[in-house]
Amino acid sequence: MRIGIVVDSACDLPQDFLQQNHIVVLPITVRIGDAVLADHRDEEATLGFLHAHVAERGHEAETTPFTVNQIRDLFLGQLVIDYDHVFCMTITKTRSPIYDNAMQASFAILNDYKPVRQAAGHNSPFALRVIDTQNLFAAQGVTAVEAVRMRAAGTGVQQIRERLELLAANTHGYMIPRDLYYLRARARTKGDRSVGLLSAALGSALDIKPVLRGYRGNTEPVAKIKGFENAVEQLFKFAGNRVAAGLMTPTVCLSYGGELAELRALPGYQRLRDICANHNVEVFESVMSLTGMVNVGKGAVVVGFASEPHTFKVA
């Protein structure tokens, strides 16, 4: 059984990990004025676009995910030949149409694949499962890493599906944005009123940073902490405590809206890495996707992991 893994470009995982494990990326196109880039998870291109365009005008960006027809064409042109079963894991459907597009495309793919496979010499059936990760950015990476591990172990597709759906329902993504004014401007551009002017102004004036949590399709603030670096340190400390308590899968994913050297210099970072190493938990860190950065602003930090239900607590 040849198993394929597909994610969208909002899924924050290292570029070399995606390439080494033949993970297919559904790109999201970002347009800022006349500047256009299809986000294929190329970190160099992302940083170049960040420095040239995102910092000043990112809140005006238009993001365009793969359409139903583009997803259909990708599968029928490549994936139904290369694989027998594909797991397609998307950003939460509450924040993007990618899941719905993939679901619509799956019906056409399953109707039309047979002659394509037969022409390539494959007479066996093809199957496709679209999974809503119910999360964003680095937290999306948790299910993809587990899919890679289970595929390498020779696990059957039914077990993989059940495991990925369980993890998706128990993955927690925590984010600290650096610039609340940017977050509010971006939210207004998209018609999202969840970040009010008063809270943005108050937060910036007092240097209060929210800790936002993505969980089961919802994104909400779970704490407010004074100072960006202090907030990040508290988040890293909390994540380390969850690692020590035991995760559902030995994976922590980190992403940062900028150069990774800046992430590694943040307080609490090395302690978190050490705790993960002591508990045999693998850390995957990457530059945040262009899609992520235009939505939450440069310099944001995201931590994702799967664990039992819990409450965020500041030490």
Secondary structure, DSSP 8 states (H G I E B T S, - for coil): --EEEEEETTS---HHHHHHTT-EEE-EEEEETTEEEEE-S-HHHHHHHIIIIIHHHGGG-EEE---HHHHHHHIIIIIHHH-SEEEEEES-TTT-SHHHHHHHHHHHHHHHHHHHHHHTT--S--EEEEEE-SS-GGGGHHHHHHHHHHHHTT--HHHHHHHHHHHHTTEEEEEE-S-HHHHHHHHHHTT--SS-HHHHHHHHHHTEEEEEEEETTEEEEEEEEESHHHHHHHHHHHHHHHHHH--SSSEEEEEESS-HHHHHTSTTHHHHHHHHHHTT-EEEEEE--HHHHHHH-TT-EEEEEE-SS------
